């Protein structure tokens, strides 16, 4: 777990598994960079890893063996591109039918493969650099280069897959209007751990909370500033009646302690602890250091018992955890900026808030808990979310798109 470990990894793995399960797909290969980082585990240095029938990971090695954060990957791209093209040359007739590039760094490799081998490619942005800028703010040189790569990716891709209406109709056209006609909105699925157990979640939280039997307001996000988690604590602190009714549980990534997780993570964790301390919220707020997929499923089950899920991000490109929570029957309170507005509209339930306003976040939580029909609405929204966001349906739509882009070859 690093600052770069987010919903996009769950997206890529869920999508790949659904594609590999299709009868018209021979093989799905996930291509990434190999690195040696003992604290993250030895598996990331393996050249190949089989995940299941027709599904594998290939890792390209370069002279830089360390783990590189996303913002530092730029300098490794030329060598990665050469390694990728060498691998494709070695594959001969087994070269892929189609490529799906996730983020602009991968798009650079896909464009090079198309130039040499004619392989068509699809691009998913996931998170555009321009969305990080506040009104009137100028990008740093590094961010400007990223935005240029993203624009170039949109120019070259044969098709673009967007997860939300906001991404398809606002974010992408704002960066490159000409890409709108090649953009396809295909909502992803989610991969939930089965059998969430609310009682187990209460036992897990008991060491943190004075009254673990209260409902919980749950937030799950990477500990980076744009996720706006400190504002959620401030909003909770501003509502005495809500503090008396519900506990606040924040899963802010995985950490070994207060320090050592990187500058951004350490800053957010320090901000969370400071806010809890300033408002005397110990015993009402839980900030577990670690969690796994089962813990998350258990917490969703607990939050579905008259609690809520809150995503207060300054901007959320899509919002996979919102879909997970919705499918688990949890009432939603979410940022109005980005994909969550589309999710709330599609499932027909949830409160949207202004993430720049602590008062707005607090008001959204108040509205959610004051609604006497909230749990009934959440149950109906769970059914709608399961129908709207499904990996099997996603894979079918992408396979149809792939056939149009590469009609003379078998699907990827």
Buried (B, 14 or more C-beta within 10 A) or exposed (E): BBBBEBBBEBBBBBBBBBBBBBEEBBBBBBBBBBBEBEEBEEEBBEEEEEBEEBBBBBBBBBEBEEBBEBEEBBEBBEBBBBBBBEBBEEEEEEBBBBBBBBBBBBBBBBBBBBEEBEBBBBBBBBBBBBBBBEEEEEBEEEBEBBBEBBBBBBBBBBBBBBBBBBBBBEBBBEBBEEBBEBBBBBBBBBBBBEEBBBEBBBEBBEEBBEEBEBBBBBBBBBBBBBBBBBBBBBBBBBBEEBBEBBBBBBBBBBBEEEEEBBEBBBBBBBBBBEBBEEBEBBEBBBBBEEBEEBBBBBBBBBBBBBBBBBBBBBBBBBBBBBBBBBBBBBBBBBBBBBBBBBBBEBBEBBBBBBBBBBEBBBBBBBEBBEBEEBBEBBEBBBBBBBEBBBBEBBBBBBBEBBBEBBEEBEBB
